[in-house]
């Protein structure tokens, strides 16, 4: 099978990491892959080259309105997005002609540079729906969210949703579209075989952004610290101090005299080690699509305190269904987050951590994930061929 993948990001966040896992495993299974990335900068192209997958760079943007309301920047950025994506669709058309893929697979929902071209060229298109987009990311799809839904529901396009919640949110089609959980780790991955001794810090992993709820965990930790002054909060993730939301986070730290208790670590390469030794990982994202960090923390025997919504809730529910017991501490608001954090340090979490680890190991391997995707590709090819034959008979 020959698959062309479309990615609009090169940073190794959840979506790009998932794509790398898929490509690596597909190539191990004997399939040909080619990936389109927006630039040759960033870690993704280099990682893909390491596994022998060729890349082609095409500048493109997510298909949504600019977030900056300033009219001086708004219209130019909107027109730039439209121009770059129009040009990208033309280039992708040429790549499809030259590469002759069996399937084109776009890695994220807000990128639509390939779907219309594929359907015109009678190539099946698979669209990986990884986010709630409108309520999770807070983006506004161009021209409307309804136009995105119509496009994603067209015959010849097939959707993979990373959770049941994402599937139901956009009313995807039973029997045609699929829910396939992401693969978080390979069977050969290196991670702790047992619980490590915990240190006196609480961990947040992710970029500092409203969609990740960073300000929420800082606010609650300031209260938590008065009860448990021996603990620190470590924030591991990228940030730009010029950003308004980031500035609010730093201001809250300063206003509460927490400079010695709260540390902004930036991006880290030792996240697994940080997780393994953390007293807990807090996941305050209001609408996490799947939540790589939740599964990764559980893999490393780290207790998870997570908002009981979206992908985080679905992982908790999945674990509860399998084991009959909770695999994390749930909350919905600041008061519940505070209570959950207190409970996580006041109780022995050993059994919970072992249950959570076992659930992740049994549910979220890359091999299992790609096996399901490979089976879905076979379904897509068969269904697309059948629909194409029906249409040809109608037009005779």
JOGIMO-V372679 format. One record per helix or strand. SS is the DSSP state (H for helix, E for strand). FROM is the first residue (numbers start at 0). TO is the last residue. If there is no record, write none. Layout:
# JOGIMO-V372679
ss=SS from=FROM to=TO
ss=SS from=FROM to=TO
This chain:
# JOGIMO-V372679
ss=E from=1 to=5
ss=H from=13 to=27
ss=E from=31 to=36
ss=H from=42 to=49
ss=E from=53 to=56
ss=E from=63 to=63
ss=H from=70 to=98
ss=E from=102 to=105
ss=H from=114 to=119
ss=E from=123 to=128
ss=E from=140 to=140
ss=H from=144 to=151
ss=E from=156 to=160
ss=H from=163 to=168
ss=E from=177 to=178
ss=E from=184 to=184
ss=E from=200 to=204
ss=H from=209 to=211
ss=H from=213 to=226
ss=E from=231 to=235
ss=H from=243 to=254
ss=E from=261 to=265
ss=H from=270 to=276
ss=E from=279 to=282
ss=H from=291 to=298
ss=E from=303 to=306
ss=H from=309 to=322
ss=E from=328 to=330
ss=H from=333 to=345
ss=H from=349 to=362
ss=E from=364 to=364
ss=H from=365 to=394
